[in-house]
Amino acid sequence: MKNKFVIAVGSNIDSPEGFSPVKNCNNAINELSKFNINIVQKSSWYLSEPIPKSSQPQFYNSVLLCTANHNANKVLKIIQVIEQKFGRIRIFKNMSRCIDLDIISFNGNIKNSLLLTIPHPRMHLRKFVLLPLFELDSNWSHPILKKNIKFLLEKVKFQKIKKLKID
């Protein structure tokens, strides 16, 4: 049976090869299929301010609805390999990045381990995750908070976000 999960994709700086944030994200999205991850649906691109607020460039964000035969830990390993391949550097928390892939939810399950927390522990505070997810699944519900995505979106009004018309 295929697992259903959500991956958030983001970037706010060019890749080491000089690809723009959206191009680098699209390249990483295309890479997922090489690991037998099927992209069922992709949201629009959104431009959002960094959280926490800082002087770094704005982020380009999208959300993917995916299926695969992999478990959550395997998907985590795959996205970490892809991030590394596309030039992700982790020196300190919340730094600018050329690629960021996060598992947001996985089969509606709850998981809390040293390696992985599902649902993503801060997703309900991030409009750049909630708005694209709402675009794809307006009935999505947070498995821990027991709140639907419409309720969560109403609670996150502070973050500036703009829907873009790009692929």
Sequence and secondary structure as in RCSB ss.txt:
>XXXX:A:sequence
MKNKFVIAVGSNIDSPEGFSPVKNCNNAINELSKFNINIVQKSSWYLSEPIPKSSQPQFYNSVLLCTANHNANKV
LKIIQVIEQKFGRIRIFKNMSRCIDLDIISFNGNIKNSLLLTIPHPRMHLRKFVLLPLFELDSNWSHPILKKNIK
FLLEKVKFQKIKKLKID
>XXXX:A:secstr
  EEEEEEEEE S  TT   HHHHHHHHHHHHGGGT EEEEE   EEE  SS  SS  EEEEEEEEEESS HHHH
HHHHHHHHHHTT   SSTT   S EEEEEEETT  EE SS EES TTGGG HHHHHHHHHH TT B TTT  BHH
HHHHH  SS EEE    
